[in-house]
Amino acid sequence: MRRIIERHFRIAARDSVRRTTLRCSNSVSLPIPWTSVGSNHASRWMHATPGRKKQSGPPSEPPATDFTAMNMLSNAPIPSTSVDVCLYDGFGLNSGITISGGDGAILVSGQAFVWRPWQVNGVMKLVNEKGQFDLPKVAFGLFEVLWPRPDLLIIGVGKHNLPLSPMTKQHITSLGTRVEVLDTRNAAAQFNLLATERGVSEVAAALIPIGWKEGVGAT
């Protein structure tokens, strides 16, 4: 009986040692489902890369084009003889002068002159039988005594445009001045632009009121 008991303890002790060894062996050899990060990985894991900055709103748009800044004439002084308004029977100038009573106007070299070309023939007519704007040489006598003469004369022939008679055109060009014919409103606008751009000594205007009627005048 004693031998049986001793044998039992020896077996139990041997089994205990075997289980302990197995536990130790298992604790070393069994794989672990996570891995510690070494120093060579620390910088990669801990490196902070700045991300893209989120836009708080829509991308900014380019500034609107300022056409006023692009206007080369915006700071140029306006000539005092610029036409502010075309009246039925005359003109209002930038200087504050008003030409009225049915009179026309000659604007040249910064000066304004009352112009009555119909008085030359003694009748209230400016258009010939061919429908052309036709004036005698005396009507442009001011430009014969003027020096230096303007490079361009803009003629405003009334409310509607008319062709210039060959004789009148020839006389003006013989003075060394080019000529442009328009209805009076457009002639005034063209004069204002070119006189501001090129100067009042280079551009002149001869204007008939927009209310002009053949045989009646603009009164």
C-alpha positions as CSV (number, residue, x, y, z in Angstrom):
1,M,0.0,0.0,0.0
2,R,2.8,2.4,0.9
3,R,4.5,1.7,-2.4
4,I,1.3,2.5,-4.2
5,I,1.0,5.8,-2.5
6,E,4.6,6.8,-3.1
7,R,4.2,5.8,-6.8
8,H,1.1,8.0,-7.0
9,F,3.0,11.1,-5.6
10,R,5.9,10.5,-7.9
11,I,3.5,10.5,-10.9
12,A,1.7,13.5,-9.6
13,A,4.9,15.4,-9.1
14,R,6.1,14.5,-12.5
15,D,2.8,15.6,-14.1
16,S,3.1,18.9,-12.2
17,V,6.6,19.6,-13.5
18,R,5.4,18.7,-17.0
19,R,2.5,21.1,-16.8
20,T,4.7,23.9,-15.5
21,T,7.2,23.3,-18.3
22,L,4.4,23.3,-20.8
23,R,3.1,26.7,-19.5
24,C,6.5,28.2,-19.6
25,S,7.1,26.8,-23.1
26,N,3.8,28.0,-24.3
27,S,4.4,31.5,-22.9
28,V,7.5,31.8,-25.0
29,S,6.7,30.1,-28.2
30,L,3.0,31.0,-28.9
31,P,2.6,34.1,-31.2
32,I,1.0,37.3,-29.9
33,P,-1.6,39.1,-32.1
34,W,0.1,42.6,-31.7
35,T,3.6,43.8,-32.1
36,S,5.5,46.5,-30.1
37,V,6.8,49.3,-32.3
38,G,10.5,49.8,-32.2
39,S,12.4,53.0,-32.3
40,N,12.9,52.7,-36.0
41,H,9.2,53.0,-36.5
42,A,8.5,55.6,-33.9
43,S,9.3,58.5,-36.2
44,R,7.0,57.1,-38.9
45,W,4.1,56.6,-36.6
46,M,4.6,59.9,-34.7
47,H,5.5,62.0,-37.7
48,A,2.9,64.8,-38.1
49,T,2.3,65.7,-41.8
50,P,0.4,68.9,-42.1
51,G,-2.8,68.3,-44.0
52,R,-4.3,70.6,-46.6
53,K,-6.0,73.6,-45.1
54,K,-9.7,73.3,-45.5
55,Q,-11.2,76.2,-47.4
56,S,-13.7,78.1,-45.2
57,G,-15.5,79.3,-48.3
58,P,-15.5,79.5,-52.1
59,P,-12.2,80.4,-53.8
60,S,-11.6,84.1,-54.0
61,E,-12.5,85.6,-57.3
62,P,-10.3,88.0,-59.2
63,P,-11.2,91.7,-58.7
64,A,-13.7,93.1,-61.1
65,T,-12.3,95.1,-64.0
66,D,-12.3,98.8,-63.4
67,F,-13.1,100.2,-66.8
68,T,-12.8,103.7,-65.4
69,A,-9.1,103.1,-64.6
70,M,-8.6,101.8,-68.2
71,N,-10.0,105.0,-69.6
72,M,-7.0,107.0,-70.7
73,L,-9.1,110.2,-70.9
74,S,-10.7,110.0,-67.5
75,N,-8.2,112.4,-66.0
76,A,-7.9,114.7,-69.0
77,P,-9.4,118.2,-68.5
78,I,-12.6,118.8,-70.5
79,P,-12.3,121.7,-72.9
80,S,-14.5,124.7,-72.0
81,T,-15.9,124.6,-75.5
82,S,-17.2,121.1,-75.2
83,V,-20.9,120.8,-76.0
84,D,-22.9,119.9,-72.9
85,V,-26.3,119.9,-74.6
86,C,-27.7,120.4,-78.1
87,L,-30.7,122.7,-77.8
88,Y,-33.5,123.1,-80.4
89,D,-32.3,126.6,-81.2
90,G,-28.6,126.5,-80.0
91,F,-26.1,124.9,-77.7
92,G,-25.0,124.8,-74.1
93,L,-21.2,124.7,-73.6
94,N,-19.1,123.4,-70.8
95,S,-18.0,126.9,-69.9
96,G,-21.6,127.9,-69.0
97,I,-22.1,129.9,-72.2
98,T,-25.4,129.3,-74.0
99,I,-25.8,130.0,-77.7
100,S,-29.5,130.3,-78.5
101,G,-31.9,132.2,-80.8
102,G,-31.4,129.8,-83.6
103,D,-27.7,130.6,-84.1
104,G,-25.1,128.1,-85.0
105,A,-21.7,127.8,-83.4
106,I,-18.1,127.6,-84.5
107,L,-15.8,126.0,-81.9
108,V,-12.1,126.5,-82.6
109,S,-8.9,127.0,-80.7
110,G,-10.7,127.0,-77.4
111,Q,-13.0,129.8,-78.5
112,A,-16.8,129.8,-79.3
113,F,-18.3,132.0,-82.1
114,V,-21.9,132.5,-83.1
115,W,-22.3,131.2,-86.7
116,R,-25.0,132.4,-89.1
117,P,-24.0,131.0,-92.5
118,W,-27.5,131.6,-94.0
119,Q,-27.0,135.3,-93.9
120,V,-24.5,135.2,-96.7
121,N,-27.1,134.5,-99.3
122,G,-29.9,136.4,-97.5
123,V,-32.2,133.3,-97.3
124,M,-32.8,130.7,-94.7
125,K,-31.4,127.9,-96.8
126,L,-28.4,125.6,-96.3
127,V,-29.3,122.7,-98.7
128,N,-29.0,122.9,-102.5
129,E,-31.3,121.3,-105.0
130,K,-29.4,118.1,-104.9
131,G,-30.0,117.6,-101.2
132,Q,-26.4,118.5,-100.3
133,F,-25.2,120.8,-97.5
134,D,-23.9,123.7,-99.5
135,L,-22.3,126.9,-98.2
136,P,-20.4,129.7,-99.9
137,K,-16.7,130.2,-99.2
138,V,-17.4,133.3,-97.1
139,A,-19.2,131.1,-94.5
140,F,-15.8,129.6,-93.6
141,G,-14.0,132.9,-93.7
142,L,-12.9,132.6,-90.1
143,F,-10.6,129.6,-91.0
144,E,-8.9,131.7,-93.8
145,V,-7.6,134.2,-91.2
146,L,-6.9,131.6,-88.5
147,W,-3.3,130.2,-88.0
148,P,-2.4,127.6,-87.3
149,R,-5.5,126.0,-88.7
150,P,-7.1,122.9,-87.1
151,D,-6.3,119.5,-88.7
152,L,-10.0,118.5,-88.7
153,L,-13.3,120.4,-89.0
154,I,-16.4,118.5,-87.9
155,I,-19.6,119.9,-89.4
156,G,-23.0,119.2,-87.8
157,V,-25.6,119.8,-90.4
158,G,-28.7,119.7,-88.3
159,K,-31.0,116.9,-86.9
160,H,-30.3,114.6,-89.8
161,N,-27.1,113.9,-91.7
162,L,-26.6,115.2,-95.2
163,P,-23.9,114.9,-97.8
164,L,-21.5,117.8,-98.2
165,S,-21.5,119.5,-101.6
166,P,-18.2,118.9,-103.6
167,M,-17.6,122.7,-103.8
168,T,-17.9,123.2,-100.1
169,K,-15.7,120.2,-99.4
170,Q,-13.1,121.3,-101.9
171,H,-12.9,124.8,-100.3
172,I,-12.3,123.4,-96.8
173,T,-9.7,120.9,-97.9
174,S,-7.9,123.7,-99.8
175,L,-7.3,125.3,-96.4
176,G,-5.3,122.3,-95.4
177,T,-8.1,121.0,-93.1
178,R,-9.8,117.6,-93.3
179,V,-13.6,117.6,-92.9
180,E,-16.1,115.2,-91.4
181,V,-19.9,115.6,-91.8
182,L,-22.4,114.3,-89.2
183,D,-25.8,115.1,-87.8
184,T,-25.4,117.8,-85.1
185,R,-25.7,115.5,-82.1
186,N,-23.1,113.1,-83.3
187,A,-20.9,115.9,-84.5
188,A,-20.9,117.5,-81.0
189,A,-20.1,114.2,-79.4
190,Q,-17.3,113.5,-81.8
191,F,-15.9,117.0,-81.2
192,N,-16.0,116.6,-77.5
193,L,-14.1,113.3,-77.7
194,L,-11.4,114.4,-80.2
195,A,-10.9,117.8,-78.6
196,T,-10.3,116.2,-75.3
197,E,-8.0,113.6,-76.8
198,R,-6.1,115.7,-79.3
199,G,-6.6,119.3,-78.1
200,V,-8.7,122.2,-79.2
201,S,-6.1,123.5,-81.6
202,E,-6.3,120.3,-83.6
203,V,-10.0,119.8,-83.9
204,A,-12.8,122.4,-84.7
205,A,-16.6,122.2,-85.1
206,A,-19.1,124.1,-87.1
207,L,-22.6,123.2,-85.8
208,I,-26.2,124.0,-87.0
209,P,-28.9,123.7,-84.4
210,I,-31.0,120.5,-84.4
211,G,-34.2,122.5,-84.8
212,W,-33.1,123.9,-88.1
213,K,-35.7,123.8,-90.9
214,E,-35.1,125.0,-94.5
215,G,-36.8,128.3,-95.1
216,V,-37.7,128.8,-91.4
217,G,-34.5,128.4,-89.4
218,A,-34.4,127.2,-85.8
219,T,-36.3,129.9,-84.0
